[in-house]
Amino acid sequence: MKPLVTNDDQPIEPIDLFLGQKLKDFRIKVGWTLSDLAEKIGVSHQQIHKYEYGSTKMSANTLYKLSRLFNTTPNSFFEGFVPEDVADKSENSNDNISLNKKEKINILLIEDNSADEFLVRKILNSSKYESNIFCLHDGQEVIDFLRRKLNITPFPRPDIILLDLNLPNVSGHSILKSLKQDRDLQNIPVLVITNSLSKKDMENCYKNHASGYMSKSFDYKTFQNNLLKAIGYWVETVILPS
């Protein structure tokens, strides 16, 4: 695999990407902003941003400062990293897609309207597919949950995300964009379910790589039929990435 390239045409090495993600995870876990961390180690917030995206290498001295700041060891930044040549061998030895269908699908419903949540749960519970459903009601809560910042009951990685657009604090459009820009989450199918009939809303969702856009029909039977068809597509017709 070729290294990514920065705006300066310099290659981004896998180890720098890995260290950057570790740094970001540590920072988010303690609830610090880029500026907070920058002030604590005496650099600009732009420099922290470059570290987190792997576009600037972290020196041993910087790693030592960060490890002391997060009350850990420098080695913890490297835990889980697999060199590229080893990873390639591992991937090549098990490069076949599993055709076994999941016995239970994990569905994350992002919906702030309690009546709509009830309808969706009712429809999913009437399905022949066994599902594990978890619901979040607030846009920022979704981001924090998916990045493991919220201390709530553990929920498996979603197989499918059902997303309403009209959410408090952070809009559904922003949630979708964030999901598709996150390399750890971007392969999860996101089905937008909304009352909006706006062509602009629909086009923006597909531009941000939504897997589908569905209107919440006022007729329960129509809504039920459409949603079950969509779920059936992901469960039976195609192979889910998770």
N, C-alpha and C positions, 0 to 999 in steps of 0.2 A: 504494500500500500504506500503511495507517495505521500510525503508530508504535506500538510496544508500550507498555504502561502499567505503571508501578511500583506498589508497594503504597501509595504516597502519591498515586496517581492522576496522577502526572506522566508525560508521554510520554517514552519512550526513543527517542532519535533513532538512525537507522541508523549515523551516523558514530561515535556513542558505543559502540554495540555492536561496531563494527569495531575501534575502538581498544582496547576491552576485550579482545577476542579476541586481538589482537596482543600485548597485555601478558601475557595468560595463556600464549600460545605462547612468548614470550621467557622467562617465569619457569620454565615446565616444562622448557624446553630446557636451562637451567642447573641444574635440579634443586632449586630453592628452594621452600619452603613459603610460604603467605601471610604467616606470621609473620616468616619470614626477610626477605622483601622489605619488609614494613612497617617492620621495625627499621632497615633500610638507608636508607630515605628519611624516617624519622621520623613515621610515621602509624600508626594502628591496623590490625590485620589485617582488621577489618570494613570499613575504608575501601578497602583493596586489593580486597576481595571486591566492593564496590560498583563500583569502577572496572572490574573484569573483566566484570561483567554489564551495564555501560553505564548503571546507575541513577544514577551521579554523573559529571558531566563532569570531564575532566582539564584543568587549566589549562595554559597554555603553560609556566609554570615547572615544573610537575610533569612534563610531557613532556620538558623539558630535563634534569631530574634523572634520569629513567628512561633516557633515551638515553645519558647519560654512564655510568650504572651498567651498562648492557648493552653498552657500547663500540660504540655505533652512533650514528645521527643521528636527530633528531626526524622527519625526512621518512620514515624507514624505517617509522614507525608508520602512515603513510598509504599505503604502497605497496600497490597492488591494489584500493584503494577506488574504486568507481564511484558517482558521485552518482545518487540515485534516479531523477531524470528521464531521465538517460542510460541507466540500466539498464532502465527501462520501455520505452524505444524499442528497445533491443537485444533484449529478450525478445519484444516484439510482432512483431519482424521475423523471428523464428525460433521460433514458438510451437508448431510441429507436432511430434508424437511421431514418432520414427524407428521404422519398422516392420521395419527390417532386423535379423535375428537375429544374435547374436554368434557368431562362428566358434569361439571358445573362451571358456568361462566360468571366472571366477576364484573359487575356493571356499576360504574360510578355515575350517579344522576346528579346533575348540577342544576338545581331548581329552587327558587325562593318562594314560589306560590304553593301553599300547602294543599290547595284543591287540585292543582295540576300534579303535584307529587303523588297524591292519593290515586289519581287516575292512572298515572304511569305505573305505579306499584301494582295496582289492580290488574292492569293489562299484562305486565310481566309475570305476575303470579298465576295468571290464567294460561300462560304459555306451556307448551310441552317441554320446553327447555328449562332445566333447573338452574336457577340463578341466585347469586349472592349479591344483594343490592345495598349500596351505601349512598346516602344523599348528603350533599353539602348545599348550603343556602346562600352563601356570600362569596363574592368573587375573590377577595383577598384570602379568605379561608381556603379556597380551592388551591391557590398557589402555594400557600404554606403547607397544606396537607400533602400535596404531591411531592414537595421537596422535603418532606418528613420533618417539618418544623413544628407542627401541631402535636401536642401530647394527647392524642385521643386513641380510642380502641383501634388496634392494628387492623388494617384492611389490606388484602392482597393487591398486588399491582392490577389495575383494571384491564380487562380484555377489551371493553368497549366503554366509551364515555358518551353519555347523553347530555347535551349542553343547551340550556336556555340562554337566549341573548340578553334578556332584560334582567340584570342582576344588580344588587346594591354594591357600592364601593368600587368594584372593578367590573366592567362590562363583559358580556360573553365574547365579544370580538377580541378584547384584550386577553382574555383567558385563552382563546383559541390560538392567538398569535404567540403567546408565551409557551404554550404546549408544543407548538410546531417549531419553535426556535430552540427548544431544550433537547439536546441530543439523547438524553436518557428517556424522554417521554414522547418524542415526535412520531414514533411508529405505532402509537395507540390510535385506533380508529375513533374519530370524533363525529358523532351524528348530531347535528344541530336540530333541535325541536323548538319551534317558536310560533308565536301568534303573528309575527311580522310578515306582511305580504310585500315588503319593500324589495324591489329588484336590486337596489344598491346593497341592502343587507345580504341578500343571497350571493351577489357577485363577490362581495368582500369575504364572505365565508369560504367560497371556493378558491379565491385567490390565496387565502391563508390555509389552504389544504384540508378543509373539512372533508370528511368522507361521505357526507350526505347532508341535505337540507330538507327538513320536513315541516309542514305546517300543522299546527295543532287544530285539527278539525273540530268544529262545534258538535258534530255528530259523533257520539262515542263509538259506534260500530265502525265507522270509517277510520277513526283514529286508531282503534284497536287493530283493525285489519292492516293498516299501513305500517304501524310500529312492529307488529309481529312478523310481517314480511321482511322488514329491514333487519330485525334481529336474526331471522332465519337465514338471511343471506350471509351474515357474518358467522353464524354457527355451522351451517351445513354446506353452503356453496363454496366459500373460500376458506383459506387456511389463515387463522389468526397468527400474528407475529409473536404473541406472548406465550 
